[in-house]
Amino acid sequence: MSLCDWPLGRKTLVLTTGIILAMAAFSPAVFGGTFGSLSSAVQMKRDAKSAKITPHPGAELPLNLQFINSHGKQVRLAQYFRSGRPVILDLINYQCWGVCGFVQTGILKDISRLSAHLGTGYEIVTVSFNPTDTVEGAADKKAGYVALAPKKFRNAINKHWHFLVEGKHSTNSAKLAKVIGFHYVWDPAIHMYDHEAAVYVVTPKGKIANYFFGIHYVPADLNLALVHAGDDRITNVFDQVLLLCTQFNPNTGKYTPVALRVMSLAGVAIVIGLGAMFFSLFWWERQHRKAVPPVVPPN
């Protein structure tokens, strides 16, 4: 007897069992991570203003913005963008005692692991978004990372890793942050800026090619992003969807919940698929029964 010949009661039992198994395979914690918990209007309004990163692949940086480098000289962002040489950009707070240092350390580690060479294959530009950061603070930060680097990379870091600060009465860092989708807020409880962690790979023409979230960056992925950016290639639609399906986890420094969200959506798809399949079986059975003439018992 085929599946379609099963009695209605058995089909109902199978359908119910399938839905229960599908729901059990994807725990409430997973669905909670996807759809979030109910919150008050006040909490939702607060979350809308919270620190976050909104990816803007393909956005053009305002290269005419002016900053001050670690030597105290006024510079334009455009001077760090050269033909065939992409840029790794990051926005940090030089006075930050939290995630900013880990972002910089992650970049420093990858300098020695990338096949592209700093200075010939790419440049690094670090911009402070804290208006109280000073030239001296930028110089100290740069000197610290030069000292931590292996000797063979120190000269390249000194020449091609640029630390910039805001000019007096300037809001250029805020303008840059808005373009790249970097949202930060002042937290009066800790007297520090609250923000998430990421570095941005930018094409030689100043367009955002890719985002790397968190504080650890896979060298192979970063190297490939630099190659693509050097050819003026931007992340594709699939990459953008993946970026929108991630959420930063400050405990791990990574955007790991993407797997949970994919699993959640897969669970929902399974339930919908099972429902559609059994609905079609019920419909087929109903149509089939109508088509079969009733059996007339012999006299």
HUFEN-V232617 format. One record per backbone hydrogen bond with DSSP energy under -0.5 kcal/mol. CO is the residue of the C=O (numbers start at 0). NH is the residue of the N-H. Records with the same first field share a line. If there is no record, write none. Layout:
CO=NH + NH
This chain:
1=4
2=5
6=10
7=11
8=12
9=13
10=14
11=15
12=16
13=17
14=18
15=19
16=20
17=21
18=22
19=23
20=24
21=25
22=25
24=26
26=29 + 30
27=31
28=32
29=33
30=34
31=35
39=43
40=44
41=45
42=46
43=47
44=48
45=48
46=49
51=182
52=54
55=58
58=60 + 207
60=62
61=64
62=77
64=76
66=74
67=164
68=71
72=68
74=66
75=78
76=79
77=80
79=81
81=84
83=85
84=81
85=122
86=88 + 201
87=124
88=199
89=91 + 126
91=93 + 128 + 129
92=95
97=100 + 101
98=102
99=103
100=104
101=105
102=106
103=107
104=108
105=109
106=110
107=111
108=111
109=112 + 113
116=119 + 120 + 121
120=85
121=118
122=87
123=161
124=89 + 126
125=163
126=91
128=130
129=132
133=137
134=138
135=139
136=140
137=141
138=142
139=143
140=144
141=145
142=146
143=147
144=148
149=152 + 153
150=153 + 154
152=156
153=157
154=158
155=159
156=160
159=123 + 161
161=125 + 163
162=69
163=127
164=67
166=169
170=174
171=175
172=176
173=177
174=178
175=179
176=180 + 181
180=53 + 182
181=183
182=51
184=193
185=187
186=189 + 190 + 191
191=186
192=194
193=184
196=213
198=211
199=88 + 201
200=208 + 209
201=86
202=205
205=60
206=202
207=57
208=234
209=200
211=198
217=221
218=222
219=223
220=224
221=225
222=226
223=227
224=228
225=229
226=230
227=230 + 232
228=203 + 231
235=239
236=240
237=241
238=242
239=243
240=244
242=245
246=256
247=249
248=251 + 252 + 253
252=214 + 215
253=248 + 255
254=257
255=258
256=260
257=261
258=262
259=263
260=264
261=265
262=266
263=267
264=268
265=269
266=270
267=271
268=272
269=273
270=274
271=275
272=276
273=277
274=278
275=279
276=280
277=281
278=282
279=283
280=284
281=285
282=286
283=287
284=288
285=289
286=290
287=291
290=292
293=295
294=296
